Amino acid sequence: MSVFRKLFGVFLAALLLGGALKVGGDLKAGPEIQGALKPQAVHREAAEEIVDRLDLHYSRLSFDDALSERVLEQYLKDLDPNRLYFTRKDIDDFQIYRDQLDDQLEDGELEAGYSIFNRFQTRLEERLTEILADIKAGFDGWQFDGDEQVLVDRSEAPWAADDEALDAIWRRQLKNAVLSMRLNGTEDSAIRERLTNRYESQLNRVRQNTAEDVFQTYMNALAQSFDPHTNYFTPHNSENFDISMSRSLEGIGAVLQYEDGYTKVVRLVPGGPAAKQGRLKPADRIVAVGQDDDDLVNVIGMRLDEVVDMIRGPKGSDVQLEVIPAGSASEHDTRTVTITRNKVVLEEQAAKKEVIEFDHDGDKVKLGIIEIPAFYMDFNAFHRGDPNYTSTTRDVAELLVELRKENVDGLVIDLRNNGGGSLLEVNKLVSLFINRGPTVQVREAGGRVSVENDQYPGMLYAGPLAVLVNRYSASASEIFAGAMQDYGRALIVGDQTYGKGTVQTLLDLNHGKLKMTNAKFYRVSGSSNQNLGIVPDVNMPSLIDKDEVGESSLPNALPWDEIQPADYERYQDLMPLLPTLRERHDQRIQNNPEFVYVEQLRDLVADANRRHELSLNADQRKAWQDQYDQKRLAIENALRKYRGEEPIDKMEDLRKLEEQRALDPEASEEPMNEDPYLRETGHILADMVGLLRDQRVASQDS
């Protein structure tokens, strides 16, 4: 019998017995995929491997119907975050998958992901084609004098009942875009050109979607259903993944994430071109990218790795970014930021010191300040055994010795905007301020807890200490601040920190990579940094919106929790002092123009952002904008009067001034001795020293 006849006999037997023959993969037919884009065999294999790896995720979620529902909701949110493309009928059709995705994914079956995406692709192309036709027809007959309004945020709005309802939503969206740009002084011809370029570019990008794009989007919906720091990277995207496991943009020094169709700025790298230029801010959304003087290219809906590739470029060249500023009520209220590409210079991230002097209740206080922009370390030199490797702790130790010689009365460690870095460095830094003991606990997915310890006896600095933080202080910064707070070694002053208390590992797959959360940081007191962050002992006013920035603002963020405390001893209990410290702090700042400015501007912006709907009546909209501008100028001019500066008459002049500051940020950089936050931290620290002294005197008298 020939080999062919033997194989045919085996195949026939398998069919008669009802079995499934496997020859390099299951030949059993899965559900039919609706639409043009289909997965490849390598995608099915990778999906099974990702499911296997996610079984080891820290959260230990089960692949069940509850997870299936979570993945479906995340996928729909990723595809259509503002509910502008799918109708209620589409969503109803997708409900068949609500309890099926877990089973499909475990089998490497991707029918749901591709069928939903193909429907989305069709809806998106249809809608963009229609909107371009509306723009081409012009706006001459449009009326802006009625009571019509547009919903600012549609993420929680009901799905449109049908195509007719969706048409009405898009008509209001387009009218809002036209009105916003008209009120900014843009001519209709320029409005038509900008909107045409935006939607044509988006349509061209949509038509280039591939099976790989679908797979990446679907797998990320799965991964981010576990937590926001678990991500899938295609082979191409893996090449762009840097060693610190943060998606860094080479050339401008910023960390981005993909969110709701936009490329969103997470943080700026200290010392990088974007941070020095000063106009790009965390929570800004990038909508277009241009090279030097070339036209801007729309990047809405574009994959993160593609946006990264567009922003990268040779040192000294310019990149233009059109961004929606954080908190903007309309996606059409944009500004263009030009940044000259450069490499992040390590020396500009290095710790630096300064001494400032001020009067406190009639006494002269000399305050030492050490600013630490990042927890840096030259890993290559360290592993080579180079004794002079670059190190945060080494630099800070040298600065502490210098400050000791200057006989400072107290010390402030400034960790504002410090996004973290080396765990080894932060553990060593803690050792400079405690005698010996645990620094941080790490709990693995399986429950095992390990404790990192200070291996160096003695303290390099034992005097009064405060740590200044803000919402951008994250990860390693939170480990240091938490340890100082738990030991009673320092007062924590500023704003509630970011809340990044998880650990990720990068896993190789047969197709791409998976970055997965596999552990959690805990303070020596047993409290997690995750989600909650570090809550300061004394709060400072801040312009940062916690709903926009921070772990708690991210979907599916792991919760705060506690474990058993480590074995450690507090140096002193500062809790009894806090009510008095807070009361004195509040009294000092309530009439301080620097802090009054921050609180008034924060309240003004918060009121603007609380608007759920915008009027499409041109007169009403202009009246609101004029009123807002007047309040904004009044707030600005009150501070300028205090500083002895000339008042500003028009918002256009204020915008020009802000642009000039951005062009030369170093010229407008505030010296440490004039920084109101540092000076107030010094006053709080001086109050603490006085209260501790009074405590000692009282205990001796008794």
C-alpha positions in Angstrom: 0.0 0.0 0.0 1.3 3.4 -0.9 2.1 6.1 1.7 -0.6 8.2 0.2 -3.2 5.5 0.6 -2.1 4.8 4.2 -2.5 8.5 5.1 -5.9 8.6 3.3 -7.0 5.6 5.3 -6.0 7.3 8.6 -7.8 10.5 7.6 -11.0 8.5 6.6 -10.9 6.6 9.9 -10.6 9.9 11.8 -13.7 11.3 10.0 -15.7 8.1 10.5 -14.9 8.2 14.2 -15.8 11.8 14.5 -12.4 12.8 15.6 -10.2 15.8 14.7 -7.0 15.0 12.9 -4.0 17.2 14.0 -1.2 17.6 11.6 0.9 20.6 12.7 -2.4 22.2 14.0 -6.1 21.6 14.5 -7.9 21.3 11.2 -11.2 21.6 12.9 -13.0 24.6 11.4 -13.8 27.5 13.7 -16.5 30.1 13.4 -16.5 31.9 10.1 -14.9 35.4 10.3 -17.1 38.2 8.9 -15.1 40.6 6.8 -11.9 41.0 4.8 -9.2 40.9 7.4 -8.3 37.4 8.6 -5.8 36.1 11.2 -2.8 34.1 10.1 -1.7 30.8 11.7 1.1 32.6 13.7 -1.6 34.9 15.3 -3.6 31.9 16.5 -0.5 30.3 18.0 0.6 33.6 19.6 -2.9 34.0 21.1 -2.8 30.6 22.8 0.7 31.5 24.1 -0.5 34.9 25.5 -3.4 33.2 27.3 -1.0 30.7 28.9 1.3 33.5 30.0 -1.5 35.6 31.4 -2.4 32.7 33.8 0.7 33.9 35.7 -0.4 37.6 35.9 -0.3 39.1 39.3 -4.1 39.4 39.5 -4.6 35.7 38.8 -7.8 36.3 36.8 -9.6 33.2 35.6 -10.4 32.8 31.9 -14.2 32.7 32.5 -17.3 34.5 31.4 -16.6 37.5 33.6 -13.2 38.0 31.9 -14.9 37.5 28.5 -17.3 40.3 29.3 -14.4 42.5 30.5 -12.4 41.9 27.3 -15.4 42.7 25.1 -16.0 46.0 26.9 -12.3 46.9 26.7 -12.2 46.1 23.0 -15.2 48.1 22.1 -13.8 51.0 24.2 -10.5 50.8 22.4 -12.1 50.8 19.0 -14.9 53.4 19.5 -14.2 55.3 22.8 -16.5 58.2 22.0 -19.3 56.0 20.5 -19.2 57.7 17.2 -19.1 54.7 14.8 -21.1 51.7 16.1 -24.9 51.9 16.5 -27.0 50.1 19.1 -27.7 47.3 16.5 -23.9 46.7 16.1 -23.5 46.5 19.9 -26.5 44.1 20.2 -25.0 41.9 17.5 -21.7 41.7 19.5 -23.5 40.5 22.6 -23.2 36.9 21.3 -19.5 37.1 22.2 -20.1 38.3 25.8 -19.5 34.8 27.2 -17.5 33.3 24.3 -14.3 35.3 24.1 -12.6 33.3 26.9 -13.3 30.0 25.2 -12.3 31.3 21.8 -9.0 32.7 23.0 -8.0 29.6 25.0 -8.4 27.7 21.7 -6.4 30.2 19.7 -9.6 31.2 17.9 -9.8 34.9 16.9 -13.1 35.0 15.1 -14.7 37.5 17.5 -11.8 39.9 17.4 -11.5 40.0 13.6 -15.3 40.0 13.0 -15.8 43.0 15.3 -12.9 44.8 13.8 -14.1 44.3 10.3 -17.4 45.7 11.2 -15.7 48.7 12.8 -13.5 49.2 9.7 -16.6 49.3 7.5 -18.4 51.8 9.8 -15.3 54.0 10.1 -14.7 54.2 6.3 -18.4 55.0 5.8 -18.4 57.7 8.4 -15.2 59.4 7.3 -16.3 59.3 3.7 -19.6 61.0 4.6 -17.9 63.6 6.8 -15.5 64.6 4.0 -18.5 65.1 1.7 -20.1 67.4 4.3 -16.9 69.4 4.6 -16.6 69.7 0.8 -20.1 71.1 0.6 -19.0 74.0 2.8 -20.5 75.7 5.8 -22.1 78.8 4.2 -25.7 77.9 5.1 -25.0 76.7 8.6 -26.8 78.4 11.5 -25.2 79.0 14.9 -28.0 80.9 16.6 -30.2 78.3 18.1 -30.3 76.3 21.3 -28.4 73.3 20.0 -25.6 71.8 22.1 -22.9 69.1 21.7 -21.9 66.6 24.3 -18.3 67.1 25.4 -17.5 63.5 26.4 -19.4 60.7 24.7 -17.6 57.9 26.4 -20.6 57.1 28.7 -23.3 58.3 26.3 -25.9 55.8 25.0 -25.0 54.2 21.6 -26.8 55.8 18.7 -30.1 54.1 18.0 -29.5 54.0 14.2 -27.6 55.6 11.4 -29.9 58.6 11.4 -29.2 59.3 15.1 -25.5 58.9 14.3 -25.8 61.4 11.5 -27.2 63.9 13.9 -24.3 63.3 16.4 -21.7 63.8 13.7 -23.4 66.9 12.4 -23.2 68.5 15.9 -19.5 67.3 16.2 -18.7 69.0 12.9 -20.5 72.2 13.8 -18.6 72.3 17.1 -15.3 72.0 15.2 -16.2 74.8 12.8 -17.4 77.1 15.6 -14.4 76.4 17.8 -12.0 77.3 15.0 -14.1 80.4 13.9 -13.9 81.7 17.5 -10.1 81.2 17.4 -10.0 83.5 14.4 -9.6 80.9 11.7 -11.1 81.6 8.2 -13.6 79.1 6.8 -11.2 78.2 3.9 -8.5 77.3 6.4 -11.0 75.4 8.5 -12.1 73.4 5.5 -8.5 72.6 4.6 -7.6 71.6 8.2 -10.6 69.3 8.6 -10.2 67.8 5.1 -6.5 67.0 5.8 -7.4 65.5 9.2 -10.1 63.2 8.0 -8.5 62.2 4.6 -5.3 61.3 6.5 -7.4 59.2 9.0 -9.3 57.5 6.1 -6.0 56.7 4.3 -4.6 55.2 7.5 -7.7 53.1 8.1 -7.5 51.6 4.6 -4.0 50.4 5.3 -5.0 48.3 8.3 -3.6 44.8 8.2 -4.3 41.5 10.0 -1.3 42.3 12.2 -3.0 45.6 13.3 -6.1 43.8 14.2 -4.2 41.2 16.2 -2.3 43.8 18.1 -5.4 45.8 19.0 -7.3 42.7 20.1 -4.5 41.3 22.2 -4.0 44.6 23.9 -7.7 44.7 24.8 -7.1 41.3 26.4 -3.8 42.3 28.1 -5.2 45.6 29.4 -8.2 43.8 30.8 -5.7 42.5 33.4 -4.1 45.9 34.2 -3.0 49.0 32.3 0.7 48.1 32.4 0.3 44.7 30.7 0.8 45.1 27.0 1.3 43.0 23.8 3.9 44.1 21.3 4.1 42.9 17.8 7.6 41.9 16.5 8.0 45.4 14.9 6.8 47.1 18.1 9.1 45.0 20.2 12.1 46.5 18.4 11.0 50.0 19.6 10.6 48.8 23.2 13.4 50.4 25.4 15.3 48.7 28.2 13.3 50.5 31.0 10.1 49.0 29.7 8.5 52.5 29.2 7.5 53.6 25.7 10.0 56.4 25.3 10.2 58.6 22.3 13.8 58.9 21.2 14.5 62.4 20.1 12.2 64.5 22.4 12.3 62.6 25.7 8.7 61.8 26.4 6.8 58.7 27.5 3.5 58.0 25.7 0.6 55.6 25.7 -2.2 54.8 23.3 -5.6 55.8 24.8 -9.0 56.1 23.2 -7.6 56.5 19.7 -5.1 59.1 20.7 -1.4 59.2 21.5 -1.3 60.6 25.0 1.7 62.1 26.9 2.3 60.2 30.2 5.3 62.1 31.4 8.4 64.0 30.2 11.9 62.7 30.8 13.9 65.1 32.9 16.6 66.8 30.9 15.0 65.8 27.6 14.2 68.3 24.8 10.4 68.3 25.5 10.9 69.0 29.2 13.4 71.8 28.5 11.2 73.3 25.7 8.3 73.4 28.2 5.2 73.5 26.0 4.4 69.7 25.8 2.6 68.6 29.0 1.5 65.3 30.5 -2.0 64.4 29.5 -1.7 66.3 26.2 -2.9 64.3 23.3 -0.9 64.3 20.0 -3.2 64.5 16.9 -0.7 65.2 14.2 3.1 65.1 13.5 5.2 67.0 11.0 8.8 67.0 10.0 10.6 70.4 10.0 8.4 72.6 7.8 6.5 69.8 6.1 2.7 69.5 6.5 1.3 67.9 9.6 0.1 64.3 9.3 -2.9 63.2 11.3 -2.1 60.4 13.7 -5.5 59.9 15.4 -6.1 56.1 15.5 -2.6 55.3 14.5 -0.6 52.6 16.3 1.7 53.9 19.0 4.8 52.4 17.3 4.0 54.2 14.0 3.7 57.5 15.9 7.0 56.8 17.6 8.7 56.2 14.2 7.3 59.5 12.9 8.6 61.5 15.9 12.1 59.9 15.8 14.7 61.7 13.8 18.3 62.9 13.7 19.7 65.1 16.5 19.2 68.8 15.7 16.1 68.3 13.4 12.7 69.7 14.3 9.5 67.8 14.8 6.1 69.5 15.0 3.4 68.1 17.2 -0.2 69.3 17.0 -1.7 68.6 20.4 -5.0 68.8 22.2 -4.0 70.4 25.6 -4.8 68.5 28.7 -8.3 69.4 29.9 -9.4 71.0 26.6 -13.1 70.9 26.1 -12.9 70.3 22.3 -10.6 68.1 20.3 -10.4 71.0 17.8 -8.9 73.4 20.3 -5.3 72.5 19.4 -1.9 74.1 19.5 1.3 73.3 17.6 4.5 72.6 19.4 7.9 72.5 17.7 10.7 70.6 19.4 14.3 70.2 18.3 15.3 66.6 18.7 18.2 65.7 20.9 19.4 63.0 23.2 18.6 63.1 26.8 21.9 64.2 28.5 22.5 62.1 31.7 24.2 65.0 33.4 21.0 67.0 33.1 19.2 64.3 35.0 21.8 64.3 37.7 21.0 65.4 41.3 21.9 68.9 42.1 22.0 71.0 45.3 21.4 74.6 46.4 21.2 76.4 49.7 18.5 79.0 50.3 18.0 81.3 53.3 14.8 82.8 54.6 13.3 84.3 57.7 11.0 82.1 59.9 9.3 83.7 62.8 12.2 86.1 63.2 14.9 83.5 62.8 17.3 83.0 59.9 17.0 79.5 58.4 19.5 78.0 56.1 17.9 75.2 54.0 19.7 72.6 51.9 17.9 71.4 48.8 18.7 68.4 46.7 16.8 68.0 43.5 16.7 64.4 42.1 15.0 64.4 38.6 15.4 60.6 38.2 16.9 57.5 39.8 19.6 56.9 37.3 22.4 54.3 37.1 24.9 53.3 34.5 24.1 49.6 34.4 26.8 48.7 31.9 29.5 50.3 34.0 28.1 48.7 37.1 28.2 45.2 35.6 31.7 45.8 34.3 32.8 46.4 37.9 33.7 50.0 37.3 33.9 51.6 40.8 33.1 55.0 39.4 29.8 54.1 37.6 27.2 56.9 37.4 24.9 56.6 40.4 22.1 58.7 42.0 23.2 57.6 45.4 26.8 58.4 44.8 25.9 61.9 43.6 23.5 62.5 46.5 26.1 61.3 49.0 28.7 63.8 47.7 26.1 66.6 47.8 25.2 65.7 51.4 28.8 65.9 52.5 29.0 69.4 50.9 25.8 70.5 52.6 27.0 69.3 56.0 30.0 71.6 55.6 27.6 74.5 55.0 25.8 73.8 58.3 22.3 73.7 56.9 19.4 73.7 59.4 17.4 71.2 57.4 17.2 69.4 54.1 14.6 69.1 51.4 14.7 66.2 48.9 12.8 67.5 45.8 11.3 64.6 43.9 8.7 66.6 41.9 8.3 65.2 38.3 10.6 62.3 39.2 9.1 59.3 37.3 11.3 56.7 39.0 14.1 54.5 37.6 16.5 52.0 39.2 15.2 50.0 42.2 18.8 49.3 43.3 19.4 53.1 43.4 16.4 54.0 45.4 17.2 51.2 48.0 20.7 52.6 48.3 19.4 56.1 48.6 17.1 55.2 51.5 20.2 53.8 53.3 21.7 57.3 53.5 18.9 58.4 55.8 18.3 55.4 58.0 20.7 53.3 60.2 19.7 49.9 59.0 16.5 48.1 58.1 14.1 47.1 55.4 13.5 49.6 52.5 10.7 48.0 50.5 8.7 44.8 50.1 8.0 43.0 46.9 5.1 40.5 46.6 5.1 38.1 43.7 2.1 36.8 41.9 2.3 33.5 43.8 2.2 35.3 47.1 5.9 35.1 48.2 7.1 38.3 49.8 10.7 39.4 49.6 12.2 42.3 51.6 14.9 44.6 50.3 17.2 45.8 53.1 19.6 48.6 53.7 23.0 46.8 53.9 25.0 49.9 55.1 25.0 50.8 58.8 24.9 54.4 59.8 23.3 57.5 58.4 25.0 60.0 56.2 22.5 62.6 57.1 20.5 62.5 60.4 19.1 66.0 60.5 15.6 67.4 59.8 14.3 66.2 56.5 11.3 66.9 54.2 10.5 65.2 50.9 8.7 67.3 48.3 6.5 65.4 45.8 3.8 66.0 43.2 1.4 63.9 41.0 4.3 63.1 38.6 6.4 61.6 41.3 6.1 57.8 40.6 7.5 54.3 41.2 11.0 54.6 42.7 10.2 58.1 44.0 7.2 56.6 45.8 9.4 53.9 47.3 11.7 56.5 48.8 9.0 58.8 50.0 7.0 55.9 51.5 10.1 54.6 53.4 10.8 58.1 54.8 7.2 58.5 55.9 7.0 55.0 57.5 10.2 55.4 59.4 9.1 58.9 60.7 12.4 60.0 59.1 10.9 62.8 57.0 7.8 64.9 56.4 6.2 64.3 53.0 5.0 67.6 51.5 3.2 68.4 48.2 0.6 66.5 46.2 -0.6 62.9 46.2 1.8 60.9 44.1 1.1 58.9 40.9 0.4 55.5 42.4 2.6 53.2 40.3 3.3 50.3 42.6 3.6 47.3 40.2 6.5 45.4 38.7 6.5 44.2 35.1 8.6 41.6 33.3 9.1 41.3 29.5 8.3 37.9 28.0 9.4 36.6 24.6 6.7 35.0 22.5 6.8 33.1 19.3 5.4 36.3 17.7 6.3 39.5 19.6 6.5 40.1 23.3 4.3 40.4 26.3 5.0 42.9 29.1 3.2 41.6 32.1 2.6 42.7 35.7 4.0 40.0 37.9 4.7 41.7 41.3 3.7 44.6 43.5 5.6 47.0 45.7 4.7 47.4 49.4 6.0 49.8 51.9 7.7 48.5 55.1 4.5 49.4 56.9 2.7 46.8 54.6 0.7 49.5 52.6 0.9 49.3 48.9 1.9 52.3 46.8 -0.3 51.0 44.0 -3.3 53.2 43.0 -3.3 55.3 46.2 0.3 56.6 45.8 1.9 58.4 48.7 -0.5 60.8 50.6 1.5 63.8 51.8 1.6 64.8 55.5 1.0 68.4 54.4 -0.8 69.1 51.1 0.2 71.9 48.7 -2.1 73.4 46.1 -1.6 71.9 42.6 -2.8 72.5 39.0 -2.6 68.8 38.1 -6.0 67.1 37.6 -5.9 63.8 39.4 -8.7 62.5 37.2 -6.4 63.0 34.1 -3.0 62.0 35.6 -2.2 59.0 37.8 -2.7 55.3 38.2 -6.2 55.8 39.6 -7.2 57.4 36.2 -6.2 54.3 34.2 -8.7 51.6 33.4 -8.4 48.2 35.2 -5.7 49.6 37.5 -4.9 47.1 40.3 -6.3 48.2 43.6 -4.5 49.4 46.8 -4.1 46.8 49.5 -2.0 45.8 52.4 0.3 42.9 53.6 2.0 42.3 56.9 4.5 45.0 57.8 8.2 44.3 57.8 10.3 44.3 60.9 11.3 47.9 61.3 11.5 50.6 64.0 10.3 54.2 63.6 12.8 57.0 64.4 10.1 59.3 65.6 6.3 59.7 65.5 5.5 62.9 63.6 1.7 62.2 63.5 0.9 64.3 66.7 2.6 67.3 65.0 0.6 67.2 61.8 -2.5 69.1 62.8 -0.4 72.1 64.0 1.8 71.9 60.9 -1.2 71.9 58.6 -2.9 74.8 60.4 0.2 77.0 60.3 0.8 76.0 56.6 -2.8 77.0 55.7 -2.5 80.3 57.5 0.7 81.1 55.6 -0.5 80.3 52.1 -4.1 81.6 52.3 -3.0 85.1 51.4 0.2 84.2 49.6 -0.3 85.4 46.0 1.8 82.5 44.5 -0.6 79.9 46.0 -3.7 82.0 45.6 -2.8 82.1 41.9 -2.6 78.2 41.7 -5.9 77.7 43.6 -7.8 80.2 41.5 -6.4 79.0 38.2 -7.1 75.4 39.2 -10.7 76.2 40.1 -11.2 78.2 36.8 -10.0 75.3 34.7 -11.9 72.8 36.7 -15.2 74.7 36.2 -14.5 74.8 32.5 -13.8 71.1 32.3 -17.0 70.3 34.3 -19.1 71.4 31.3 -20.9 68.4 30.0 -22.2 70.2 26.9 -21.1 73.1 24.8 -23.5 75.5 23.2 -23.5 75.7 19.4 -24.9 79.2 19.6 -22.0 81.5 18.4 -23.1 84.5 20.6 -23.4 82.3 23.7 -20.2 80.5 23.1 -18.3 83.8 22.5 -19.8 85.3 25.6 -18.6 82.4 27.7 -15.1 82.5 26.1 -14.9 86.3 26.8 -15.9 85.8 30.4 -13.4 83.0 30.8 -10.6 85.1 29.3 -11.4 88.0 31.6 -11.1 85.7 34.7 -7.9 84.2 33.4 -6.3 87.6 32.8 -7.4 88.8 36.2 -5.8 85.8 37.9 -2.6 86.3 35.9 -2.4 90.0 36.5 -2.9 89.6 40.3 0.3 87.5 40.3 2.1 89.9 38.0 1.3 92.8 40.3 2.7 90.9 43.3 5.9 90.2 41.3 6.2 93.8 40.2 5.5 93.0 36.5 3.4 95.0 34.0 -0.3 93.8 33.5 -1.4 92.0 30.4 -4.4 93.5 28.5 -5.4 90.7 26.1 -5.4 86.9 26.0 -3.5 87.1 22.7 -0.7 88.8 24.5 -0.7 86.2 27.3 -0.5 83.4 24.7 2.4 85.1 23.0 4.2 85.5 26.3 3.7 81.8 27.1 5.1 80.9 23.6 8.2 83.1 24.2 8.8 81.4 27.5 8.5 78.1 25.7 11.1 79.1 23.1 13.6 80.0 25.9 12.5 78.0 28.9 15.9 78.3 30.7 15.5 82.1 30.7 12.2 81.9 32.5 13.2 79.0 34.8 12.5 79.9 38.4 15.6 79.9 40.8 15.3 77.5 43.7 15.3 80.4 46.2 12.2 81.9 44.5 10.3 78.7 44.2 7.3 79.1 46.5 6.9 75.4 47.0 10.5 75.0 48.2 10.2 78.0 50.4 7.0 76.9 52.0 8.5 73.4 52.5 11.3 75.1 54.4 8.8 76.9 56.6 7.0 73.6 57.3 10.3 71.9 58.2 11.2 74.8 60.5 7.9 74.5 62.2 8.5 70.8 62.7 12.0 71.4 64.2 10.4 73.9 66.6 7.6 71.6 67.7 10.1 68.7 68.2 12.3 71.0 70.3 9.3 72.0 72.4 8.4 68.3 72.9 11.9 67.5 74.2 11.8 70.5 76.6 8.4 69.5 77.9 9.5 65.9 78.4 12.6 67.0 80.3 10.6 69.4 82.5 8.2 66.6 83.4 
